[in-house]
Amino acid sequence: MAHRPTRNFRRRAADSSDSDGAEESPAEPGTSRELAAPGPAEEGPPSGEGRAQVAGRPHRVRGPRGRGPRGRGRVWASSRRATEAAPRADEGSGVQESTTVDVSTDEEDEIHHSSESKGDQGLSSDSSSSLGEKELSSAVEIPDAAFIQAARRKRELARVQDDYISLDVEHASTISGMKKESEDDPESEPDDHEKRIPFTLKPQTLRQRMVEESQNRYEETSEESQEDEKQDIWVQQQMRKAVKIVEERDVDLSHSCGSSKVKKFDTSISFPPVNLEIIKKQLNTRLTLLQETHRSHLREYEKYVQDVKSSKSTIQNLESSSNQALNCKFYKSMKIYVENLIDCLNEKIINIQEIESSMHALLLKQAMTFMKRRQDELKHESTYLQQLSHKDETSTNGNFTVDEKTQWILEEIESRRTKRKQARVLSGNYNHQEGTSSDDELSSAEMIDFQKSQGDVLQDQKKVFEDVHDDFCNIQNILLKFQQWREKFPDSYYEAFISLCIPKLLNPLIRVQLIDWNPLKLNSTGLKEMPWFKSVEEFMDNSVEDSTKESSSDKKILSTIIDKTIVPRLTDFVEFLWDPLSTSQTTSLITHCKVILEEHSTCENEVSKSKQNLLKSIVSRMKRAVEDDIFIPLYPKSAVENKTSPHSKFQERQFWSGLKLFRNILLWNGLLTDDTLQELGLGKLLNRYLIIALLNATPGPDVVKKCNQVAACLPENWFENSAMRTSIPQLGNFIKFLLQSAHKLSRSEFRDEVEEIILILVKIKALNQAESFIGEHHLDHLKSLIKED
């Protein structure tokens, strides 16, 4: 027996239905007998040598030429043609090869499905089905049942005898019943390697689809009917629960439930006569219960009606009182406005800081120029006088040479003094003392340069918000937006702590307005006259009259702005630009500080941290001025006796300069503490510099005049206590000097000056010292001065 050739797994053309094979098979006359040959070895798995024979036959070969456009037929048709063509090819060589063909249940299924598909296709396409039937009837003779059974028995006998299966078959089996019989016979099933492997779902026929749809409908209707039955059962159960059964029937039902068998009604039993009173009583009781239930339902109904009415009225009130859509629109607009405002300020703040720095640098340069010039002039003039005094002591003859720089500085000093003197004469001021001038004049070239630089900075200031709408750079317009919020929705306004946010929003805008503001100028614009100050005051005044705890926070907006914006700027002026020797700068600065520290304090009994820093800066700057700018030289009496000598003039100028600083320090009375002022003015300046210069001077009218000026600078509130008999301790040295001067003057021709000294002692509350002096010198006519005081 020949070996089985290698299986050829060529891809079959997909068939639209099972009827395709039946229509294609009779297309060739050479294949009619192959279709009708039901070999005995087609059914069931072979046993023994039969299995070996089956295993050796080829599975699939390419069909004969001349086939239709499908190219290859089904698997079973191709394999049978191959097995019949093999012996024909071997007849010429004399080698005979036995080949067995099994008509398996798959072949019978194909025959069966082909017949069924013919019927199905006949419903859809009459032309195609009629053509297939004619070809099949002309080429194939359908066997009957007896023939099929005989063929099956023949195949079984061949398997038992290990004989081969004859291929001499006259008819092909296409009976649809073969499928069922082959399925019943387990031996007719092919081997695993002979089974066709389905790679796709087998297409269903029209009859199968109709059966499947009818089964689905039946399942759906059965499910719906079950749901309806369950719902009916549930309704019946609820109805049984709702029905109230009469007590007699409950008793009967309980007896009937207890009995295992249903008792039939016995007509022979007689019932007691009906009592109408009992029935009437039961009906009345039932009626009473129903009436009570009805009344309770009426009460509930009336309650619900009232609830509906109240709900409708509440809805109407809410709709009329506030429109949520408008509220949401307002809040959204405010949110967008504030965000845009913050973005604008964040973009401009860098430019504002640069302009502020430019102006501050310009003013600082000018202040440092004045300070350095004063110190250099003081140094050169003092050196010149010392050299001159040393020359006078060593030799009276010889020329004294001065270096060119010192000579030039001395000439500049004298030139400016001459110009100031001429200006005072023109103004009619004849009581001016040399040394009390600030000496802050600039040359024409320096003044032009300063004004040009200042003008450039002010031009940059005007360009900061030139591209910004007024709603985002005008303080009044910004406050108007928040005022509308406060008037419309005061609760949300105060809950949002707007009073804390407004100072931060207005800070950059106020700083722009303060770029040109110099609090050290005597005629500088006051805070109350500034536009931003008036706008903030108006915003605060328009707040609610009957303000609550939250609304009163608007009253602190102005003080917060001053504390966060104005005070730091003033502190910078004090630390870097203020000259305590300048009376005009000190007076202007004190004016602004009074407005800030007294009228607009955050709390009545509390000073903010920024204001404390301002006061500390003021004290520190005055201490530095006392240490760096005060210099009163001491010369021999021979050098100062001549009032026209340069030594005497220089000493006088320095004394009056020190007295000027003494006066400027005591001008801070009321803003600084008394202890601070007494330490600075009396301890560091009067006792250390001024008293020494007075002791070195010759007693006379000039000394008394200087003492009067010192006493005039002292604040009057220090001596308001009427019970005071002794002055403050820091004036002890000054009182001793006054008594010494009075003793000397009482023995000289200047006795009239003694009365002036007594008046000074009385003013500074040195009453005990004045009385002892009057009693000691028997100046009884001066006792009236003490009594008048």
Secondary structure, 3 states (H helix, E strand, C coil): CCCCCCCCCCCCCCCCCCHHHHHHHHHCHHHHHHHHCCCHHHCCCCCCHHHHHHHHCCCCCCCCCCCCCCCCCCHHHHHHHHHHHHHHHHCCCCCCCCCCCCCCHHHHHHHHHHHHHHHHHHHHCHHHHHHHHHHHHHHCCCCCHHHHHHHHHHHHHHHHCCCCCCCCCCCCCCCCHHHHHHHHCHHHCCCHHHCCCCCCCCCCCHHHHHHHHHHHHHHHHHHHHHHHHHHHHHHHHHHHHHCCCCHHHHHHHHHHHHCCCCCCCCCCCCCCCCCHHHHHHHHHHHHHHHHHHHHHHHHHHHHHHHHHHHHHHHHHHHHHHCCHHHHHHHHHHHHHHHHHHHHHHHHHHHHHHHHHHHHHHHHHHHHHHHHHHHHHHHHHHHHHHHHHHHHHHHCCCCCCCCCHHHHHHHHHHHHHHHHHHHHHHHHCCCCCCCCCCCCCCCCHHHHHHHHHHHHHHHHHHHCCCCCCCHHHHCHHHHHHHHHHHHHHCHHHHHHCCHHHHHHHHHHHHHHHHCCCCCCCCCCCCCHHHCHHHHHHHHHHHCCCCCCCCCHHHHHHHHHHHHHHHHHHHHHHHHHHHCCCCCHHHHHHHHHHHHHHHHHCCCECCECCHHHHHHHHHHHHHHHHHHHHHCCCCCCCHHHHCCCCCHHHHHHHHHHHHHHHHHHHHHCCECCECHHHHHHHHHHHHHHHHHHHHHHHCCCCHHHHHHHHHHHHHCCHHHHCCCCCCCCCHHHHHHHHHHHHHHHHHHCCCCCHHHHHHHHHHHHCCCHHHHHHHHHHCCCHHHHHHHHHC
